[in-house]
Amino acid sequence: MRIATILLLVVLGACSNNAEAPLIAADIVVARPSPTRSTAVAYITLTNASRDPIVITEIRSPQFARVEIHETRIENDISRMRRLTELIIPPRESVRLEPTGKHLMLLEPVTDDVRGVELQLFSGDALLMRIGAKVTR
């Protein structure tokens, strides 16, 4: 069983102290890269609390050279993974990134011992959110 530990959740945006955060992250799991691979994987549930769609166009991490949004699909009984250029979270809905669907691939760790990960979610040039999570397994 994977247990996510949220170390830091900072939501940036033009909201007042009384306004609900437009983007909420939960159920964060980051699986450690295996010794033979330079790829980790992250799963997360993102909820859009606003009335407008949120489009995530880029995700960065100081601990990895690249972060890519991928989707696994079964085509002709074969599991295929493809890279997505954006992740759209419809108004008042959640998108779950999970092993059998959309997920994050964290590529090329910048150190050999990654224990915690910061994910920075962008829409265009605008930083939407920073998420910190402990690496599991």
Secondary structure as a PSIPRED ss2 file (coil, helix, strand):
# PSIPRED VFORMAT (PSIPRED V4.0)

   1 M C   1.000  0.000  0.000
   2 R C   1.000  0.000  0.000
   3 I C   1.000  0.000  0.000
   4 A C   1.000  0.000  0.000
   5 T C   1.000  0.000  0.000
   6 I E   0.000  0.000  1.000
   7 L E   0.000  0.000  1.000
   8 L E   0.000  0.000  1.000
   9 L E   0.000  0.000  1.000
  10 V E   0.000  0.000  1.000
  11 V E   0.000  0.000  1.000
  12 L C   1.000  0.000  0.000
  13 G C   1.000  0.000  0.000
  14 A C   1.000  0.000  0.000
  15 C C   1.000  0.000  0.000
  16 S C   1.000  0.000  0.000
  17 N C   1.000  0.000  0.000
  18 N C   1.000  0.000  0.000
  19 A C   1.000  0.000  0.000
  20 E C   1.000  0.000  0.000
  21 A C   1.000  0.000  0.000
  22 P C   1.000  0.000  0.000
  23 L E   0.000  0.000  1.000
  24 I E   0.000  0.000  1.000
  25 A E   0.000  0.000  1.000
  26 A E   0.000  0.000  1.000
  27 D E   0.000  0.000  1.000
  28 I E   0.000  0.000  1.000
  29 V E   0.000  0.000  1.000
  30 V E   0.000  0.000  1.000
  31 A E   0.000  0.000  1.000
  32 R C   1.000  0.000  0.000
  33 P C   1.000  0.000  0.000
  34 S C   1.000  0.000  0.000
  35 P C   1.000  0.000  0.000
  36 T C   1.000  0.000  0.000
  37 R C   1.000  0.000  0.000
  38 S C   1.000  0.000  0.000
  39 T E   0.000  0.000  1.000
  40 A E   0.000  0.000  1.000
  41 V E   0.000  0.000  1.000
  42 A E   0.000  0.000  1.000
  43 Y E   0.000  0.000  1.000
  44 I E   0.000  0.000  1.000
  45 T E   0.000  0.000  1.000
  46 L E   0.000  0.000  1.000
  47 T E   0.000  0.000  1.000
  48 N E   0.000  0.000  1.000
  49 A C   1.000  0.000  0.000
  50 S C   1.000  0.000  0.000
  51 R C   1.000  0.000  0.000
  52 D C   1.000  0.000  0.000
  53 P C   1.000  0.000  0.000
  54 I E   0.000  0.000  1.000
  55 V E   0.000  0.000  1.000
  56 I E   0.000  0.000  1.000
  57 T C   1.000  0.000  0.000
  58 E E   0.000  0.000  1.000
  59 I E   0.000  0.000  1.000
  60 R E   0.000  0.000  1.000
  61 S C   1.000  0.000  0.000
  62 P C   1.000  0.000  0.000
  63 Q C   1.000  0.000  0.000
  64 F E   0.000  0.000  1.000
  65 A E   0.000  0.000  1.000
  66 R E   0.000  0.000  1.000
  67 V E   0.000  0.000  1.000
  68 E E   0.000  0.000  1.000
  69 I E   0.000  0.000  1.000
  70 H E   0.000  0.000  1.000
  71 E E   0.000  0.000  1.000
  72 T E   0.000  0.000  1.000
  73 R E   0.000  0.000  1.000
  74 I E   0.000  0.000  1.000
  75 E E   0.000  0.000  1.000
  76 N C   1.000  0.000  0.000
  77 D C   1.000  0.000  0.000
  78 I E   0.000  0.000  1.000
  79 S E   0.000  0.000  1.000
  80 R E   0.000  0.000  1.000
  81 M E   0.000  0.000  1.000
  82 R E   0.000  0.000  1.000
  83 R E   0.000  0.000  1.000
  84 L E   0.000  0.000  1.000
  85 T C   1.000  0.000  0.000
  86 E C   1.000  0.000  0.000
  87 L E   0.000  0.000  1.000
  88 I E   0.000  0.000  1.000
  89 I E   0.000  0.000  1.000
  90 P C   1.000  0.000  0.000
  91 P C   1.000  0.000  0.000
  92 R C   1.000  0.000  0.000
  93 E C   1.000  0.000  0.000
  94 S E   0.000  0.000  1.000
  95 V E   0.000  0.000  1.000
  96 R E   0.000  0.000  1.000
  97 L E   0.000  0.000  1.000
  98 E C   1.000  0.000  0.000
  99 P C   1.000  0.000  0.000
 100 T C   1.000  0.000  0.000
 101 G C   1.000  0.000  0.000
 102 K E   0.000  0.000  1.000
 103 H E   0.000  0.000  1.000
 104 L E   0.000  0.000  1.000
 105 M E   0.000  0.000  1.000
 106 L E   0.000  0.000  1.000
 107 L E   0.000  0.000  1.000
 108 E E   0.000  0.000  1.000
 109 P E   0.000  0.000  1.000
 110 V C   1.000  0.000  0.000
 111 T C   1.000  0.000  0.000
 112 D C   1.000  0.000  0.000
 113 D C   1.000  0.000  0.000
 114 V C   1.000  0.000  0.000
 115 R C   1.000  0.000  0.000
 116 G E   0.000  0.000  1.000
 117 V E   0.000  0.000  1.000
 118 E E   0.000  0.000  1.000
 119 L E   0.000  0.000  1.000
 120 Q E   0.000  0.000  1.000
 121 L E   0.000  0.000  1.000
 122 F E   0.000  0.000  1.000
 123 S E   0.000  0.000  1.000
 124 G C   1.000  0.000  0.000
 125 D C   1.000  0.000  0.000
 126 A E   0.000  0.000  1.000
 127 L E   0.000  0.000  1.000
 128 L E   0.000  0.000  1.000
 129 M E   0.000  0.000  1.000
 130 R E   0.000  0.000  1.000
 131 I E   0.000  0.000  1.000
 132 G E   0.000  0.000  1.000
 133 A E   0.000  0.000  1.000
 134 K E   0.000  0.000  1.000
 135 V E   0.000  0.000  1.000
 136 T E   0.000  0.000  1.000
 137 R C   1.000  0.000  0.000
